[in-house]
Every structure is written in C-alpha cells, then in structure tokens.
C-alpha cells in the first residue's frame, strides 16, 4: 500500500510540473531556446539521451518547480564553402580582388549633319593619247593606211585627217562587208583628176582640186574604202550595185552630209541610178527583209554568183516589186 501511495504522489507532482511548463504549439515541433546570445541563460546539464527532457527538483522552495529544457539537434559539420552574403562580395583573404569589367557604354549616334560638297581638286590634265597617225613632209602613216600628199604639200592637214578616217573605219567596214582583205590601203592625192576619187584594188586616188575645196568631205574617202572591200574582180557587176553598196557603206558608217545621203532625187532618181537612191533602196530591203542582205549580196557579186533573179531568191520579190514598195517610204522622189 505504501508503494501505491508514493506512486500516486509522484504522478500528481509530475502533473503539477507539466502544467507550469511552456506548451509546444505544434506536436511535430521541438521547442528551441537561445542558449548562445541570451545573457540571462544559465548553464545546464545536457541529458545524454538526445531529445529527452531534464527534470531538476527545486531547492529550499516550498513549491516544487520543474524546468524543462530541450536538447538541440546535433549540427552537422559544414563541409561546403560558405556562400558569400548577398550584400557583400568580399574575396577570401590573400586572394587578388578581381575588378568587374564595366559594361561598355554604347557610343551615342552622331546627329545628322549636312556635309558640304567638297570642291573637286583640279588635277593636271592627262597627257593626250598619242595619235595613231604620224606624218612627215609628204606622207602620213597609220597601221591601216598610208597617205601620199606630195602632189600638194599644203594639204598636210587634210592628209592627216584622211589617214585618221581610214584608221577609224577600215576594220569595221571589212567586217561588215565580210572581206578578207587585211592589206594596208594606200591613198594618193593627185592634181590631174577630174572626178573626186577612184579606187583600184587597195589604191585610192583623190583629187586635190576637189578636196582642197571640200576638206571635210571625209565620207567620199569612206565610199572609196567600200570599193576596196568589195574586192570585185569579174563577173556580173551591175553599176548600180557597185556604187549603191559603196554609198550604203558611207551612210552606215555615219558620213552622210547635206548633199550626199540616202535619198532619191535629181542626179539619182531610181534604184538603178547608183549612189544615193541605190543606197536608199538597198537599205530599205535590208531592214525590211534580211538584216544580213548586204554582206550576202556583196559576197555573191564578188564570187561572180549574182544574177537578175538574186533579189527574188533572197526576198521572194523581184527588184522591181521591192522598188515599188520602197517608193512609198524610203525611196520617195525628192524635188
């Protein structure tokens, strides 16, 4: 019975102590006490059983008081390098401070300004290109032509111009006429000629009387160069075709003037008259029916293959039918 009495008394004492102790707000949360920073804390003896409460009996106090302390959970030793504070980037001791590179500040865009136009700096004039023609007291030379003006040495300027005209036009006329003649052309001024010019092979003869009065008539020289590249030696060579092709070449090369151009008028009123009207007729047929008509016609006359049926074979119409058409446009009689 005594044992039962003391057991009941101990139980009542324990209940009284528990009522005086702080209650945990959460069954799963252990009460914690600040044992490091509170100066009012007094040392206590840690229970050897982790997590168990320590009960101490009161001394010299009529009312018993029990003190409940919680044993803190063991703290794991830190093994990782502590992270720096969010507000402090202090490097570890004895380490060089790495200065962060400032972000580059974009350069401000320049404001649009109107730049005055610079005045061109005058430069020295380039040396003129040496002429393809050279002259002495009686001759002018180029790679295409030689001009002999010994019959009238006062015509040196004309002789140079004639050599330059020959040099500028010889190759393109040769190609247009499908000529294989690549020999140098010789031009000789003569004082005993009645007509303005004449051609035999690669020799062109010009009248000093005509060209001393008409030194700008370079088209007459181109006409004679057309004869050079016709290269006719025999066979059927109608006069109107021979002279019509030569004038056609003159106008095609750009040497028409106020009295010599592709037209039909007194002096050359018909396609068979030769010269101006024949050139106008041939030009009409070529541009209307066949852009290669002139080279073909020249080649067949040169080779002795021209006949009166040539235009009908080439265009489907006779020369007279073509002439009737041309009279409506390019071959209208002037004057």
C-alpha positions in Angstrom: 0.0 0.0 0.0 2.8 2.4 0.7 4.2 1.8 -2.7 0.9 2.6 -4.2 0.7 5.8 -2.2 4.1 7.1 -3.3 3.3 6.2 -6.9 0.2 8.3 -6.8 2.0 11.2 -5.2 4.7 11.1 -7.8 2.2 11.2 -10.5 0.4 14.2 -9.0 3.7 16.0 -8.6 4.6 15.3 -12.3 1.2 16.6 -13.5 1.7 19.8 -11.5 5.1 20.4 -13.1 3.8 19.9 -16.5 1.1 22.4 -16.1 3.6 25.1 -15.1 5.9 24.3 -18.2 5.5 26.1 -21.7 3.4 24.1 -24.2 4.6 23.3 -27.7 2.5 24.9 -30.3 3.0 22.0 -32.7 3.3 18.3 -31.9 5.9 17.9 -34.5 8.0 21.0 -33.5 10.6 20.8 -30.8 10.8 23.9 -28.5 14.1 25.8 -29.1 15.9 28.1 -26.7 18.5 30.6 -27.5 21.5 29.4 -25.5 24.2 31.4 -27.1 23.1 35.0 -27.3 20.8 35.4 -24.3 22.9 36.7 -21.3 20.2 35.5 -18.9 20.7 31.9 -19.9 22.3 29.7 -17.2 24.3 26.7 -18.0 22.5 23.4 -17.7 23.4 19.8 -17.8 22.7 18.1 -21.2 20.8 14.9 -21.0 22.7 12.0 -22.5 19.6 10.9 -24.3 19.1 13.2 -27.3 15.7 14.9 -27.3 14.7 13.9 -23.6 13.6 16.4 -21.0 15.7 17.1 -17.9 13.9 17.5 -14.6 15.6 19.1 -11.6 14.0 19.2 -8.1 13.7 22.7 -6.5 16.0 23.5 -3.6 14.7 25.3 -0.4 11.4 26.1 -2.1 8.2 25.1 -0.6 6.6 24.8 -4.1 8.3 22.4 -6.3 9.3 23.7 -9.7 10.5 21.7 -12.7 12.5 23.1 -15.6 12.1 21.6 -19.0 14.9 22.1 -21.5 15.1 20.8 -25.0 18.3 19.3 -26.2 19.2 20.9 -29.6 19.6 18.6 -32.5 23.2 17.9 -33.4 24.6 20.2 -36.1 26.4 18.6 -39.0 29.8 20.0 -39.5 29.9 22.3 -42.5 31.8 20.8 -45.3 30.9 23.1 -48.2 32.4 26.5 -48.7 30.1 29.1 -47.2 28.4 31.3 -49.8 29.0 35.0 -49.6 26.4 37.2 -48.3 24.0 38.6 -50.8 25.1 42.1 -49.9 28.8 41.5 -49.7 31.3 40.2 -52.2 34.4 40.2 -50.1 37.1 37.9 -51.6 38.8 35.4 -49.3 42.0 36.6 -47.6 45.2 36.7 -49.7 43.2 36.5 -53.0 43.5 39.2 -55.5 40.5 41.3 -56.0 39.1 40.9 -59.5 37.6 44.1 -60.6 34.5 43.5 -62.6 34.7 45.0 -66.1 32.2 47.7 -66.6 29.6 47.1 -69.3 30.6 49.2 -72.4 28.5 52.2 -72.8 27.2 52.4 -76.4 28.5 55.4 -78.3 25.9 57.9 -79.0 24.8 58.1 -82.6 26.1 61.2 -84.2 23.5 63.7 -85.1 22.8 64.0 -88.8 24.7 66.9 -90.3 24.8 68.1 -93.8 28.3 67.8 -95.1 29.1 70.5 -97.7 30.0 69.1 -101.1 33.8 69.2 -101.4 35.1 71.2 -104.2 36.9 69.0 -106.7 40.6 69.5 -106.6 41.8 70.3 -110.0 44.2 67.7 -111.3 46.7 68.0 -114.0 45.4 67.1 -117.4 46.3 63.7 -118.5 48.8 63.5 -121.4 46.9 63.2 -124.6 46.8 59.7 -126.1 49.4 59.6 -128.9 47.8 59.8 -132.3 47.7 56.6 -134.3 48.8 58.7 -137.2 52.2 60.2 -137.8 53.3 62.5 -140.7 56.4 63.9 -142.3 56.7 66.4 -145.1 54.9 64.3 -147.7 53.3 61.3 -146.1 51.0 60.4 -143.2 51.0 56.9 -141.8 48.8 54.6 -139.7 48.5 50.9 -139.3 45.6 50.8 -141.8 46.7 53.5 -144.3 49.4 55.5 -145.9 48.5 58.9 -147.4 50.8 60.4 -150.0 50.2 64.2 -150.3 53.5 65.0 -152.2 51.4 66.4 -155.1 50.3 69.2 -152.8 52.3 69.6 -149.6 50.0 72.4 -148.5 47.3 69.7 -147.8 49.1 68.2 -144.8 46.1 68.8 -142.5 43.8 67.0 -144.9 46.2 64.2 -145.4 46.3 63.6 -141.6 42.5 63.7 -141.4 42.3 61.2 -144.3 44.7 58.8 -142.5 42.7 59.1 -139.3 39.4 58.4 -141.1 40.9 55.4 -142.7 42.3 54.1 -139.4 39.0 54.6 -137.6 36.8 52.8 -140.2 38.8 50.2 -142.1 38.3 47.2 -139.8 34.6 47.7 -139.2 34.0 48.1 -142.9 36.0 45.0 -143.6 33.8 43.0 -141.1 30.5 44.4 -142.4 31.5 43.5 -146.0 32.8 40.1 -145.0 36.1 41.0 -146.7 39.3 39.0 -146.1 41.4 42.0 -147.3 43.7 43.0 -144.5 46.4 44.8 -146.6 47.3 48.4 -145.9 45.4 50.9 -148.0 47.4 53.5 -150.0 45.8 56.9 -150.6 47.4 59.2 -153.1 46.4 62.8 -153.8 46.5 63.7 -157.4 46.3 67.0 -159.2 45.3 65.7 -162.6 42.0 64.1 -161.8 38.6 65.3 -162.9 36.4 63.2 -160.5 36.7 63.3 -156.7 38.1 59.8 -156.3 38.6 56.4 -157.7 39.8 53.0 -156.5 41.7 50.1 -157.9 42.5 47.2 -155.6 44.0 48.7 -152.4 44.8 52.0 -154.1 42.6 55.0 -153.6 43.3 58.2 -155.6 41.8 61.5 -154.6 41.5 64.8 -156.4 43.5 67.7 -154.9 41.1 70.1 -156.8 38.0 68.6 -155.0 39.4 68.1 -151.6 41.3 71.4 -151.3 37.8 72.9 -151.7 36.0 70.3 -149.6 38.4 69.1 -146.9 35.5 68.0 -144.7 34.1 65.5 -147.2 35.6 62.5 -145.4 32.6 60.5 -146.5 34.0 60.4 -150.0 37.0 58.5 -148.6 34.8 56.0 -146.8 32.9 55.5 -150.1 36.2 54.6 -151.7 37.1 52.3 -148.8 33.8 50.4 -149.5 35.1 49.8 -153.0 38.4 48.4 -151.6 36.4 45.8 -149.5 34.1 44.9 -152.3 37.0 43.2 -153.9 35.3 42.6 -157.3 37.4 41.1 -160.0 35.0 39.9 -162.7 31.6 38.5 -163.4 28.2 40.3 -163.4 28.8 43.6 -161.6 25.9 46.0 -162.2 27.0 49.6 -161.8 24.1 50.5 -159.6 25.0 47.7 -157.1 28.7 48.6 -157.1 28.1 52.3 -156.4 24.9 51.7 -154.3 26.9 49.4 -151.9 29.7 51.9 -151.6 27.3 54.8 -150.7 25.4 52.5 -148.4 28.7 51.9 -146.5 29.3 55.6 -146.3 25.9 56.3 -144.7 26.1 53.2 -142.5 29.4 54.4 -141.1 27.8 57.8 -140.3 29.3 60.1 -143.0 26.2 61.5 -144.7 26.2 65.2 -145.3 23.8 67.8 -146.8 24.3 66.7 -150.4 25.2 63.1 -150.0 22.7 60.9 -148.0 20.3 58.0 -148.7 17.5 59.6 -150.9 16.2 59.6 -154.4 16.3 63.0 -156.3 17.6 64.5 -159.5 21.0 63.0 -160.2 20.0 59.7 -158.7 16.2 59.2 -159.1 15.9 55.4 -159.5 17.3 52.4 -157.7 19.3 51.6 -160.8 20.8 55.1 -160.9 23.6 54.2 -158.4 24.9 56.3 -155.5 22.2 57.9 -153.2 19.0 56.3 -154.5 20.6 52.9 -154.9 21.8 53.1 -151.3 18.4 54.1 -150.1 16.9 51.1 -151.9 19.4 48.6 -150.6 18.9 50.0 -147.0 15.1 49.5 -147.3 15.4 45.9 -148.5 17.9 45.0 -145.8 15.9 46.5 -142.9 12.6 45.1 -144.2 13.6 41.6 -145.3 17.0 40.5 -144.1 19.5 42.2 -141.8 22.4 40.3 -143.5 21.3 41.2 -147.0 24.3 43.5 -147.8 27.1 41.1 -146.8 25.3 38.3 -148.8 24.9 40.5 -151.9 28.5 41.7 -151.7 29.8 38.1 -151.4 27.8 36.8 -154.4 28.8 39.7 -156.6 32.5 39.2 -155.6 32.2 35.5 -156.3 30.5 36.0 -159.7 27.2 34.5 -158.5 25.0 37.5 -158.9 22.0 37.2 -161.3 18.9 39.3 -162.1 16.9 36.8 -160.0 19.0 37.4 -156.9 16.5 39.6 -155.1 13.6 37.3 -155.8 15.6 34.4 -154.4 16.6 36.4 -151.4 13.3 38.0 -150.5 10.6 36.3 -152.6 10.0 39.5 -154.6 11.7 40.9 -157.7 13.8 44.0 -157.5 11.1 46.0 -159.3 8.4 44.8 -156.8 10.7 45.9 -154.0 11.3 49.2 -155.7 7.5 49.9 -155.8 7.3 49.2 -152.1 10.3 51.5 -151.4 8.8 54.4 -153.3 6.1 54.5 -150.6 8.6 55.2 -147.9 12.4 55.4 -148.1 12.6 56.0 -151.9 10.1 58.8 -152.3 11.4 61.2 -155.0 12.6 64.5 -153.6 12.3 67.6 -155.7 
